[in-house]
Amino acid sequence: MSTTTAPGGNPLDHIPAGKPPPGLTSNLIDPPSRAHAIIVLDAVFVPLMLIAVFVRFFVRIKWTKARGWDDICIVLAAIGSVTHFVIHSKLIEHGLGRHMWDIPVSWLISTSSIRLLSSNGIVSAFTYLFTKLSILLLYLTLFDVSRGTKISIYVGSAIVTGYYVSILFAGVAAVCSCATITATKDSSFCNAWAGPVTIITASFNTVTDWWIFILPLPLVIKLKMRPRQRLIVAGVFAAGLAACAASTARLGVQAYQYSTGSDTFWWQGLNAEFAAVEINIGIIVACVPTFPQMWRNTKPLVYAMGSNLSRSLLRRSPAGSKAATGSVRSEGGYEGNTKLRKVPSSVKDALWEGEGFGNSVNKQPVLQDHGLIDGIELHTRRGDSAV
């Protein structure tokens, strides 16, 4: 077996943690790795999640004035997601995403490395708990649910809370008790934490994800919505479906890795990729109902900014200046000067006033307060420009 080693004073820096398959050699310097994919997915989905959380709280504080326990849950879930990202970055330094035969033994035997691996399970359970609770609590406030559905949500919330809290305590015990190679091999608890508990938790994640996804479907089908509203709701459920698919894929990876018992860090790297998608999409889905409200109140300002930008570009262009202020012949044959119309101040101030234009039509109070159903049509007033 040939090995490409990295320089270092520790002899264990030159010994791979696993034996490569026939025909392959160890590479401890620049081996193939999933680290890049993990970093890219986290770098994409974590900022998107943070933007979604910001929009949620901006809308609820500025306009709807509706705050509840689900908001606390979503903040805790966001903190968990960011922490999960930090742990992924640290684990990459310890070989996450590499083949076992491309990882120096010295990276894996340190107490800090083993504890970091155990803490990842704690953070995952914490994040999953509050993400799922935020969505379930949102169902209670978003829909006019029946008594049976409320009982189902309460019972499901209790089961989710009980399971993940138990995993949190077990994870803390693992960090304290399984911090050495000897304990990891000889302790039945440490073996269970690294094996069966992982599979059970992945299965629980997948089952509860699909249950949460299916739960509101009968309620949504009964809603009377315009085509645009149905498109919005379909987008929400498409994102939820993506999270469920990622959860199912994670379960498959966990089951395969557990059954083969080899190349742990490589398959855990793939698991980290699916986790980055699943966790952050779950949080985004819990924030999506506020997006239409945000767009409805910021659309006049966006249009005004676009109009001002277009006018500025036209002024800077010689040809554009002539077109903007020169002679223009209308369809009826009239020739005269035309100028860009000034955007009314009421449009510019719409974002800060939080008021729509015109009268409300076809309001649906069940969803209106949370911005999922846009029941306010924008009308132009006489003398104002269209928005």
Wavefront OBJ file of the C-alpha trace (Angstrom):
o trace
v 0.000 0.000 0.000
v 1.494 3.324 -1.041
v 0.643 6.497 0.820
v 1.038 10.184 0.048
v 1.683 11.749 3.439
v 1.571 15.230 4.848
v 4.562 16.729 6.642
v 4.384 16.837 10.433
v 6.215 15.922 13.620
v 3.570 13.482 14.867
v 4.141 9.976 13.440
v 0.363 9.458 13.394
v 0.108 12.295 10.870
v 1.570 9.870 8.316
v -0.692 6.890 9.039
v -4.095 6.677 7.316
v -7.123 5.870 9.457
v -8.292 3.142 7.089
v -7.000 0.705 4.504
v -7.753 1.710 0.923
v -9.553 -0.737 -1.370
v -7.453 -2.707 -3.874
v -6.167 -0.499 -6.656
v -6.403 2.737 -4.611
v -3.744 4.519 -2.580
v -3.983 6.780 0.435
v -3.589 10.491 -0.153
v -3.217 12.563 2.994
v -2.387 15.849 1.202
v -5.097 16.687 -1.352
v -7.519 13.737 -1.534
v -10.984 13.687 -3.113
v -13.487 15.149 -0.675
v -17.099 16.258 -0.300
v -15.946 19.280 1.700
v -16.491 21.696 -1.200
v -20.072 20.539 -1.745
v -20.826 20.818 1.983
v -19.440 24.347 2.156
v -21.306 25.468 -0.980
v -24.658 24.087 0.190
v -24.271 25.658 3.623
v -23.135 28.945 2.069
v -26.242 28.995 -0.152
v -28.976 27.757 2.159
v -27.935 29.377 5.463
v -28.081 32.956 4.053
v -31.397 32.166 2.327
v -32.726 30.896 5.640
v -31.563 34.023 7.475
v -33.210 36.257 4.849
v -36.468 34.326 5.237
v -36.359 34.702 9.029
v -35.671 38.429 8.662
v -38.651 38.852 6.314
v -40.870 36.912 8.708
v -40.069 39.151 11.665
v -40.106 42.356 9.648
v -43.618 41.614 8.416
v -44.909 40.533 11.796
v -43.431 43.465 13.686
v -44.126 46.146 11.063
v -47.531 45.177 9.691
v -49.389 42.147 11.018
v -48.480 42.722 14.695
v -48.908 38.957 15.120
v -46.272 37.305 17.281
v -46.390 34.001 19.104
v -44.551 30.934 20.340
v -43.828 29.858 16.772
v -41.623 32.951 16.393
v -39.533 31.910 19.400
v -39.202 28.431 17.917
v -38.070 29.756 14.554
v -35.385 31.933 16.172
v -34.036 28.930 18.096
v -34.132 26.830 14.922
v -32.183 29.517 13.034
v -29.566 29.610 15.807
v -29.322 25.825 15.587
v -28.868 25.948 11.804
v -26.034 28.472 12.031
v -24.391 26.389 14.772
v -24.777 23.320 12.578
v -22.959 25.174 9.803
v -20.100 26.073 12.171
v -19.769 22.461 13.343
v -19.698 21.266 9.720
v -16.823 23.683 9.071
v -14.926 22.328 12.072
v -15.607 18.702 11.170
v -14.194 19.294 7.685
v -10.901 20.139 9.398
v -11.098 16.681 11.039
v -11.759 14.854 7.787
v -15.521 15.086 7.208
v -16.178 14.297 3.553
v -12.944 12.346 3.044
v -12.454 8.627 2.608
v -11.166 6.986 5.774
v -7.919 5.994 4.046
v -7.291 9.655 3.229
v -7.545 10.848 6.849
v -4.525 10.819 9.203
v -5.106 8.821 12.379
v -4.035 11.843 14.436
v -7.141 13.734 13.263
v -9.525 11.185 14.740
v -8.052 10.119 18.064
v -8.057 13.486 19.798
v -10.665 14.080 22.488
v -11.797 17.311 20.843
v -12.452 15.516 17.555
v -14.596 12.809 19.172
v -16.570 15.341 21.209
v -17.138 17.455 18.130
v -18.665 14.455 16.382
v -20.984 13.789 19.328
v -21.999 17.450 19.620
v -23.162 17.411 16.017
v -25.962 15.048 17.060
v -27.002 17.408 19.832
v -27.218 20.432 17.545
v -29.118 18.465 14.911
v -31.741 17.318 17.430
v -32.080 20.873 18.790
v -32.577 22.327 15.308
v -35.032 19.661 14.153
v -37.082 20.067 17.324
v -37.700 23.789 16.996
v -38.099 23.715 13.213
v -40.889 21.136 13.443
v -42.533 22.881 16.410
v -42.541 26.220 14.580
v -44.372 24.663 11.622
v -46.897 22.829 13.810
v -47.631 25.962 15.835
v -47.973 27.900 12.584
v -50.677 25.463 11.466
v -52.695 26.315 14.569
v -52.612 30.039 13.830
v -52.714 29.865 10.031
v -55.699 27.567 9.519
v -59.135 27.318 11.042
v -58.462 23.727 12.096
v -61.018 21.295 13.467
v -60.897 19.899 16.969
v -59.551 16.585 15.675
v -56.745 18.302 13.778
v -55.831 20.378 16.828
v -55.583 17.224 18.932
v -53.400 15.642 16.254
v -51.097 18.676 16.245
v -50.853 18.752 20.042
v -50.136 15.028 20.267
v -47.591 15.235 17.448
v -45.884 18.204 19.098
v -45.651 16.288 22.375
v -44.127 13.246 20.641
v -41.639 15.370 18.705
v -40.644 17.287 21.832
v -40.300 14.150 23.962
v -38.137 12.326 21.442
v -35.760 15.164 20.626
v -35.357 16.198 24.262
v -34.354 12.617 25.086
v -31.845 12.710 22.224
v -30.458 15.988 23.566
v -29.813 14.442 26.986
v -28.329 11.321 25.391
v -26.069 13.526 23.271
v -24.784 15.390 26.314
v -24.048 12.055 27.976
v -22.200 10.910 24.853
v -20.044 14.038 24.813
v -19.066 13.383 28.435
v -18.693 9.570 28.299
v -17.527 8.791 24.763
v -14.599 11.172 24.437
v -11.879 8.520 24.045
v -11.198 5.748 21.534
v -11.373 3.136 24.298
v -14.783 4.297 25.482
v -16.062 4.420 21.914
v -15.100 0.786 21.351
v -15.872 -0.755 24.746
v -18.956 1.122 25.952
v -22.318 -0.313 24.884
v -23.858 3.147 25.271
v -21.268 4.740 22.992
v -21.743 1.976 20.424
v -25.508 2.498 20.533
v -25.139 6.278 20.172
v -22.921 5.882 17.120
v -25.054 3.164 15.522
v -28.679 2.218 16.269
v -29.607 5.599 17.751
v -28.453 7.295 14.557
v -30.682 5.095 12.409
v -33.681 5.468 14.741
v -33.311 9.260 14.756
v -32.991 9.431 10.970
v -36.146 7.300 10.660
v -37.992 9.504 13.141
v -36.933 12.620 11.207
v -38.235 11.204 7.937
v -41.560 9.966 9.325
v -42.330 13.245 11.115
v -41.270 15.314 8.087
v -43.747 13.502 5.863
v -46.473 13.684 8.516
v -46.016 17.449 8.874
v -46.063 17.789 5.087
v -49.297 15.797 4.660
v -51.157 17.172 7.711
v -52.429 20.478 6.176
v -53.249 19.072 2.730
v -56.976 18.445 3.460
v -57.270 21.985 4.857
v -55.578 23.587 1.863
v -57.685 21.659 -0.666
v -60.871 23.090 0.883
v -59.695 26.711 0.586
v -61.208 28.889 -2.130
v -58.287 30.623 -3.776
v -57.550 32.543 -6.933
v -55.015 31.015 -9.395
v -52.212 33.256 -8.129
v -52.899 32.209 -4.547
v -52.905 28.552 -5.519
v -49.537 29.073 -7.177
v -48.130 30.530 -3.953
v -49.442 27.639 -1.881
v -48.107 25.158 -4.446
v -44.676 26.755 -4.115
v -44.775 26.369 -0.344
v -45.627 22.692 -0.625
v -43.005 22.152 -3.314
v -40.362 23.459 -0.904
v -41.751 21.207 1.821
v -41.590 18.270 -0.560
v -37.916 19.042 -1.245
v -37.200 18.958 2.497
v -38.966 15.602 2.808
v -36.987 14.237 -0.134
v -33.717 15.354 1.479
v -34.776 13.719 4.757
v -35.571 10.458 2.959
v -32.219 10.561 1.167
v -30.444 11.109 4.492
v -32.160 8.040 5.911
v -30.963 5.993 2.934
v -27.385 7.198 3.412
v -27.486 6.469 7.141
v -28.885 2.982 6.587
v -26.288 2.159 3.937
v -23.396 3.424 6.038
v -24.652 1.535 9.104
v -25.086 -1.715 7.164
v -21.647 -1.577 5.557
v -19.837 -0.061 8.548
v -17.089 1.368 6.354
v -15.861 4.729 5.075
v -17.803 6.579 7.771
v -16.586 10.110 7.136
v -17.234 9.936 3.387
v -20.874 8.931 3.853
v -21.308 11.330 6.754
v -20.163 14.052 4.379
v -23.001 13.148 2.011
v -25.315 13.103 5.016
v -24.166 16.637 5.897
v -25.092 17.816 2.392
v -28.655 16.539 2.730
v -28.872 17.963 6.260
v -27.939 21.442 5.016
v -30.818 21.290 2.542
v -33.386 19.695 4.847
v -32.860 21.883 7.918
v -32.748 25.227 6.137
v -35.640 24.509 3.778
v -37.716 23.503 6.799
v -37.058 26.888 8.412
v -37.739 28.733 5.151
v -41.070 26.926 4.739
v -42.106 28.137 8.187
v -41.392 31.716 7.045
v -42.914 31.592 3.541
v -46.473 32.597 4.616
v -45.183 36.123 5.306
v -43.617 36.597 1.847
v -46.790 37.747 0.009
v -47.425 40.357 2.711
v -43.867 41.619 2.278
v -44.257 41.834 -1.495
v -47.654 43.506 -1.293
v -46.301 46.298 0.896
v -42.963 46.755 -0.852
v -44.187 46.444 -4.444
v -45.033 50.181 -4.787
v -41.574 51.117 -3.549
v -39.910 48.585 -5.861
v -41.834 49.960 -8.838
v -40.962 53.528 -7.836
v -37.268 52.660 -7.528
v -37.390 50.943 -10.924
v -39.039 54.010 -12.467
v -36.436 56.352 -10.972
v -33.610 54.092 -12.160
v -35.018 53.983 -15.684
v -35.382 57.763 -15.721
v -31.801 58.167 -14.515
v -30.477 55.856 -17.232
v -32.473 57.698 -19.888
v -31.067 61.037 -18.769
v -27.504 59.747 -19.018
v -28.064 58.448 -22.539
v -28.150 61.134 -25.329
v -30.600 59.091 -27.355
v -32.621 58.363 -24.237
v -32.834 62.031 -23.324
v -34.302 62.880 -26.682
v -36.768 60.019 -26.448
v -37.827 61.032 -22.950
v -38.408 64.751 -23.672
v -38.709 64.963 -27.449
v -41.656 64.852 -29.786
v -43.717 61.677 -29.826
v -46.553 60.959 -32.224
v -49.518 59.162 -30.686
v -51.804 56.656 -32.373
v -54.293 59.401 -33.094
v -51.695 61.491 -34.887
v -51.143 64.112 -32.144
v -47.584 65.360 -31.858
v -46.294 67.030 -28.724
v -43.845 66.921 -25.856
v -44.054 64.079 -23.346
v -42.220 63.665 -20.072
v -41.830 60.840 -17.651
v -44.592 61.080 -15.099
v -43.601 61.726 -11.511
v -44.211 58.869 -9.107
v -46.692 60.017 -6.453
v -45.393 60.383 -2.920
v -48.119 58.044 -1.670
v -46.482 55.236 -3.627
v -43.029 56.004 -2.249
v -44.357 56.100 1.307
v -46.375 52.882 0.982
v -43.630 50.743 2.498
v -43.445 52.772 5.673
v -47.171 53.416 5.989
v -47.998 49.736 5.508
v -51.204 50.577 3.623
v -52.528 49.092 0.395
v -54.374 51.029 -2.308
v -58.012 50.650 -3.120
v -60.557 48.494 -1.383
v -60.230 44.967 -0.081
v -61.892 42.326 -2.186
v -62.421 38.638 -1.599
v -60.677 38.716 1.769
v -60.113 35.386 3.493
v -59.513 36.102 7.204
v -58.307 32.578 7.881
v -55.028 33.292 6.085
v -55.060 37.076 5.637
v -53.310 37.993 8.883
v -50.252 35.992 7.953
v -49.965 37.216 4.393
v -50.377 33.849 2.657
v -53.527 34.949 0.846
v -53.213 38.303 -0.859
v -56.772 39.566 -0.505
v -55.955 43.195 -1.328
v -55.940 44.291 -4.934
v -53.876 47.357 -5.890
v -55.909 49.949 -7.804
v -54.761 53.214 -9.350
v -56.353 56.457 -8.293
v -57.219 59.177 -10.707
v -54.165 61.277 -11.421
v -51.718 58.637 -10.110
v -49.460 56.489 -12.235
v -50.195 52.799 -12.452
v -48.276 50.548 -10.083
l 1 2 3 4 5 6 7 8 9 10 11 12 13 14 15 16 17 18 19 20 21 22 23 24 25 26 27 28 29 30 31 32 33 34 35 36 37 38 39 40 41 42 43 44 45 46 47 48 49 50 51 52 53 54 55 56 57 58 59 60 61 62 63 64 65 66 67 68 69 70 71 72 73 74 75 76 77 78 79 80 81 82 83 84 85 86 87 88 89 90 91 92 93 94 95 96 97 98 99 100 101 102 103 104 105 106 107 108 109 110 111 112 113 114 115 116 117 118 119 120 121 122 123 124 125 126 127 128 129 130 131 132 133 134 135 136 137 138 139 140 141 142 143 144 145 146 147 148 149 150 151 152 153 154 155 156 157 158 159 160 161 162 163 164 165 166 167 168 169 170 171 172 173 174 175 176 177 178 179 180 181 182 183 184 185 186 187 188 189 190 191 192 193 194 195 196 197 198 199 200 201 202 203 204 205 206 207 208 209 210 211 212 213 214 215 216 217 218 219 220 221 222 223 224 225 226 227 228 229 230 231 232 233 234 235 236 237 238 239 240 241 242 243 244 245 246 247 248 249 250 251 252 253 254 255 256 257 258 259 260 261 262 263 264 265 266 267 268 269 270 271 272 273 274 275 276 277 278 279 280 281 282 283 284 285 286 287 288 289 290 291 292 293 294 295 296 297 298 299 300 301 302 303 304 305 306 307 308 309 310 311 312 313 314 315 316 317 318 319 320 321 322 323 324 325 326 327 328 329 330 331 332 333 334 335 336 337 338 339 340 341 342 343 344 345 346 347 348 349 350 351 352 353 354 355 356 357 358 359 360 361 362 363 364 365 366 367 368 369 370 371 372 373 374 375 376 377 378 379 380 381 382 383 384 385 386 387
